[in-house]
Amino acid sequence: MKACWLLLALCCSVGVAFAQAAPRESHGSHDAYAAPGLALAWGVLRGSDEASTAVIVRIDVDPGAYPWLAVIAIDPFSKQEQVVQQPVQPAGPFDLRIPRAQFADYPRTELRLFDSAAHAQANAPQLVVYYLGVPDTTPEFSDAAKLDASLSERIARARSPGGGIPR
């Protein structure tokens, strides 16, 4: 009987450890995305040449749900990671600027969302939204003001009922 209780306790502890280690993942497939506690939109700001062209991701998180955010770029073949954004506590919408050329070497982008500083420090996200390259539908702009307006409008649309919340 004692062995049964020991086995049950071991199974429960392994289950709890697994649940804590496995973040919820969501594949962001469109240029605008919304989920409870998060909305984001992608845009490209064209420069005078490819080297000065940047991908802008506006990320708007609910600090009550995810007060910490980090962004990692990954080479899916070698699994090598490059930190794009160290863990940060964004105060309002946060614009992430990534050189477009970076996506050739690191096409997977992971937005890692954390519910506490301790989880951010331990790199134990509660939600990971990942993209495999820049979404095909991402609009391009040569005017920063037009890009800004587009990002804000698409985040608002994604947050509207049925506008971008994964089901």
JOMOMO-V648305 format. One record per pair of residues at least 6 apart in sequence whose ideal C-beta (glycine too) atoms are under 7 Angstrom apart, sorted by the first residue. I is the first residue (numbers start at 1). J is the second residue. Records with the same first field share a line. If there is no record, write none. Layout:
I=J + J
//
This chain:
23=125 + 126 + 127 + 128
24=126 + 127
25=128 + 130
26=35 + 127 + 129 + 166
27=130
28=129 + 130 + 131
29=135
30=135 + 137
31=41 + 42 + 135 + 137 + 138 + 139 + 154
32=41 + 154 + 155 + 157 + 158 + 164
33=39 + 40 + 129 + 158 + 164
34=158 + 159 + 163 + 164 + 165
35=165 + 166
36=65
37=61 + 62 + 65 + 66
38=61 + 66 + 113 + 129
39=60 + 155 + 158 + 159
40=57 + 58 + 59 + 60 + 155
41=58 + 151 + 154 + 155 + 158
42=55 + 57 + 134 + 135 + 138
43=56 + 138 + 139 + 141 + 147 + 150 + 151
44=53 + 55 + 100 + 138 + 140 + 141
45=53 + 54 + 56 + 141 + 144 + 147
46=53 + 140 + 141 + 142
47=53 + 54
50=100 + 101
51=101
53=100
54=97 + 98 + 99 + 100
55=98 + 100 + 134
56=95 + 97 + 147 + 151
57=96
58=93 + 95 + 151 + 155
59=69 + 90 + 94 + 96 + 111
60=93 + 155
61=69 + 90 + 113
66=113 + 114 + 115 + 126 + 127
67=89
68=87 + 89 + 114 + 117 + 120
69=87 + 88 + 90 + 94 + 111 + 113
70=85 + 86 + 87 + 112 + 120
71=84 + 85 + 96 + 109 + 110 + 111
72=81 + 83 + 84 + 110 + 112
73=82 + 84 + 102 + 106 + 108 + 109
74=81 + 106 + 108 + 110
75=105 + 106
76=107 + 108
82=106
84=96 + 98
85=96
87=114 + 120
103=133 + 134
107=132 + 133
108=130 + 132
109=130 + 131
110=128 + 130
111=129
112=125 + 128
113=125 + 126 + 127
114=120 + 125 + 126
115=126
119=125 + 126
139=150
141=147 + 150
157=163
158=164
//
